[in-house]
Amino acid sequence: MGCTNSTNKFLFGLMSGIATDIKASSIDQQQLMTFAYAFSITLMVAFAILSNISSIDTFYQAQIRTTTVGLYMIVYSCSSLFGIVMLECRLTRLLNTFTYATYFILCNILAGLTSIFTRICLWMVGFIALQRSLHSFEPNRLLNMIRSRTAAKKQILVILIVVTLMHIHDLIYRVSVPDPVTGILI
């Protein structure tokens, strides 16, 4: 069993591609391929977790936290950390030892939350770029208002709410469909 919300095979995610690749290989190599995929992704996730924890520690310092970019970077690092942890949780689907309820949580809830946190990260990077580009202009009243910490906190709150609301459908309407290549539910 797997997760997707589309029948278009070009829109399947990484986990669906990995599961299809493993199931399409010979039975002798399936266990080796599962280990190789799980090990390599876990290694990348461990590096990403350490990197994000170091970033959060750095950006949480008082001097950096006083800037608007520092606020955006804290939210970015936390969202990235949550998204990476959820990606690793989704990787456990390769074990094929879960009940339907566990698959439901992994597929419908974690996949949707991963999508939400990924989009929040993208918005934070956009706001960081905007703030950095605004520093190249002559300061005036409007720019000072946009670059203020109060405006940054409001923007972060609005993005968190709007992105979550934009992905509510992903949490509600996600269904498992059969893979067109292997016929296995993904």
N, C-alpha and C positions, 0 to 999 in steps of 0.2 A: 504494500500500500504506500502511496505517496501523496504529495500535495501539489495542487496547482489550481488556478482559477481560470484557465484558458484551455481550449482544445487546439490552439495553434501551436504546433510543435516548435516553432521558432521562438515562442515566448516562454518556454519552460525554463525554470531556474536551474541553478548550479546543482542542487541536490537531485533534481529529476534527471539531469544529464549524467551525473555520477551513478545513480541507481540503474539507469538504462544501460550504461556502459558495463556495469558489473553483471547485470542479468543477461546481457547479450554475449558475454564471454563464456568460455568453457567452464564446466563445473570445477575442474582442477584449479583454475586460476581465480575463481571468484573470491575465495578467502584471502589470497595474496593481494588482489586488487582492492578489496575492502580495507585491508590493513594499510596499504600504500596511500589510498585516498584519506583515510582517517588520520594517519600519522602526519601526512604533509599538511593537511588543513589544521590539525591541532597544533602543529608547530607554528604555523603562521598566526593562528589565533593567540597562542601564548605570547608571541612577540608583540602582537597588537595590544594585548591586555597590559603587558609591562610598559609599553610605550604610552598608552593612554593614562595609566596610573601615574607615570612620571610627569606627563603633561598636566594632569589635574593638580598634582603637588606643586608644580612650577607656577601654574596660572592662579593658584589659590593664594599666593603670596600677596600681602597687602598692597605693595607698590604696583603690581601688575593689575590687581583687581580694581584699582581706582580708575582704570581706563575703560572705555567702551569696548575696545577690541579684546581686552582681558575678560570682560564679562561674556562676550560671544565665544571666546576660546574655552572658557569653563563649560559652557553649555554644550559646545561642540564635542569636547573631550568626554563629557559624561554620556552624551547621546551615542557617541561612537563606541564607548565601552559597553553600554547596554546592548547595542546592536551586535557587537562582536560576540558577546556572551550568548545572545540568542541564536546567532549563527552556529555556534558550537553545540548548543542544545538541539538544533535542527539536525546536526550531523549524526546524532545518536539514532536517527531513523534507520541508518544503515544496519543496525544490529538486528532488525526484524524480530525482536522478542517482546514487543509491546502489545498491549491490549488496544481495542478500538478507542477507548477513552483517552489513552495516552497519545495515540496518533491524532485524535481530534484536537487535543491541546497543542501538540507540536505543529500540526498543519494549519489549523485555523487561527489560533491565538498567537503563537510565537511568530509565525510567518507574517501576520499582519502587523504585529508590534515591531518586528525587524524592519519592515517597510516604513513604518512611521518614523522610527529613529534614524533611518538612513536619509529620509527626506528632511528631517530636522537638521541633520549634519550639513546637507547641501544648502539649506537656507542660511545657516550660520556662516558658512564659507562665503556666501554671497554678501551677507552683511559685513563681514570682515573686509572683503574687497571694497565695498562701498565706503566704509569708514576710512580705509586707507587712502582711497582716491579723493575723498573730501578734504583730507589734510593738505592736498596740493593746491587748494584754492585759497584765496584771501578770506580770512575770517570775517563773517558778517553775522547779523542777528539770526537769520534763518539757518545758516550752517551751524552756528553754535547751538541752536535749539536741536537740530538733527543729531549733532555729535554729543549731546549731553548724556550722562549716565541714566537720567530719568527716562529719556526717550529710548535708550537701549533696553532698559528693563521692560518698558511697555512693548517694544518690538518683539522681544523674546517671548513675553507672555502671549502676545497675539499669534506669533508663529506656532507656539506649542499648541494653542487651542485650534487654530485654523488647520494645521497639518493633521492633527488628530481627527477633526471633523471630516476632513477630506478623505480619510482612509477608514472611516467607520464601515463603509460598504465592503471593504476588503475583509474586515473582521466578521461581518454578518453573512456575506454571500459566497464565501470560498467553499468550493466543493472538490471532491476527488473525482478525477476522470481517468479513463484508461489511456496509457501511453500508446500512440498509434504505431510505434515500432515494435514494442514487446508485448503489448496487451495487458501489462501490469498496471494496476491502479497507481497513479502518481498525483 
